[in-house]
Amino acid sequence: MFTKLIAVTRTDKTRLEDLLRRELTLGLGGDRPHLDRLQQRLTQATVVDSHEMLPDVITMNSTVKVRDLDPSEAETLTLVYPEETCVSEGKLSILSLLGSELLGMRVGEIVTLEVWGRELRKRVERVTFQPERVGAFNL
């Protein structure tokens, strides 16, 4: 499987590697290949200082607008750590299938997921908030 190289901040990478280590060690939830994929993406990622992150890249705690390509429906999501997940507020866990794929994506890129035997495609339309862009390096 092709693994898209991503850029992540040093802080995000450290926190996510710790989180994945705990999740994969505990093995909660059974087989979750998307977590292995996220771990692989983090291992191969380009690490960027927070103040050098490009403004159109999805980082942790970024709020983004994504559009389903079929049917064409948009939604706004914030990529968060598991303990902050709140579906009704659009807070999407990094450990979810979609969340694990959104990290490091850029505006205009398309994420393709297979859910219940069906292919879903979503385009990143806009990063409406990125902590690094406003100097919030500790979120």
C-alpha angles and dihedrals in degrees: 000000000000113000115206112223113237138191118234134174118252090243094050092047094051094047093044094048089053091048093048092047090056094044095047093044093051092044092208115173096023124249111010108169092177088068090054088049092050089050090051091048091051091049091054096038125120107242114223130186109250094244090054098052113123111246095235096058121101110238130170112297091017117141113220141178113227128181128210107229094210110056098015103237126144128213135178117228136178116213107226144165114268096259090059096051114132116163094193090057095044093249106151122197118237085224093062120096093252094039093053090053097046096060109106095007118136133218110282095025122121125223117205119202133179111221122174091343093307126110115234122191124195128182121211103233103174144353100222095178131018118173093217091055091060097039095255095138097160101059 
